[in-house]
């Protein structure tokens, strides 16, 4: 055995002996310590486990929880520094996003769609943790509030992918998604919007891609999404006058409006409340009587993965979750964050210190 290997073995033995001694030390000093695990500097990071806690998780680490700087919890609003079981977290947000889609698509398709959604959610959460963003718009439904049949089905999907994230050039991506994409009036197909067109920032993995199942599956997912997919409005909601023209100078190649300001009939509006998003796809036409009308499509910003398209690809083409994610997020790879990785715990810290990770 080499000198380095002998040192590692001795270090591991010392750590095991320390682990055996920690609970006794805590028991002796219990009157001076607050209840719960010891934390450093108020951070939500356990340094030493309670007496009852399995010391192996302290040694080897645990990716079974996730801590988020901000998270919306159903019925509680926006909360800070939320720690949840990772699988429960992904199950609860996946349910909020997609609901019980197994009621109208095959079980196999539902499993793949839920998996794709869970991986996108995990990637989004890790990205916003990494960059300290408070813009976490996701809503977590506590798992005990999810109907048991849906909870069981979603958990079956999530448990197989809970440690997976999407990466680009070695970094986790901002895996944004929307309920549905718009009809691209210039190309004549349904498709997503690029990050450049929507927000003015060219992100390599957020490009415009075709998404052919938008209208078909929105009609089924309408109650989940919450509002209708396609509107035909005859009058300007602010003036009562028919739509006749609009400023299209901020209209991108995907048909989405890039900025919040909408100009109609010579008047500028910061926001028109009857639209489902401040970024929308639209065109002008006339009804059978020749009355000018506006058609607008899509729900949300239209960037990244479309939930309607995702469900359609899984049901109509039998596409697996990884192929779905590769379709909507250009050039991505799959990485691991959580219990499936070698991160965390005292050993994880030691391996990092020794340059073995």
Secondary structure, 3 states (H helix, E strand, C coil): CCHHHHHHHHHHHHHHHHHHHHHHHHHHCHHHCCCCCEECCCCCCEEECCCCCCHHHHHHCCCCEEEEEEEEECCCEEEEEEEEEHHHHHHHHHHHHHCCHHHCCCHHHHHHHHHHHHHHHHHHHHHHHHCCCCCCCCEECCHHHCCHHHHHHHHHHHCCCCCEEEEECCEECCCCEECECEEECCCCEEECECHHHHHCCCCCCCCCCECCCHHHHHHHHHHHHCCCCEEEECECCCCCCECCCECCCCECCCCEECCCCEEECCEEECCCCCCCCCCCEEEEEECCCCCEEEEEECECCCECEEHHHHHHHHHHCCCCHHHHHHHHCCCCEEEECCCCCCCCHHHHHHHHHCCCC
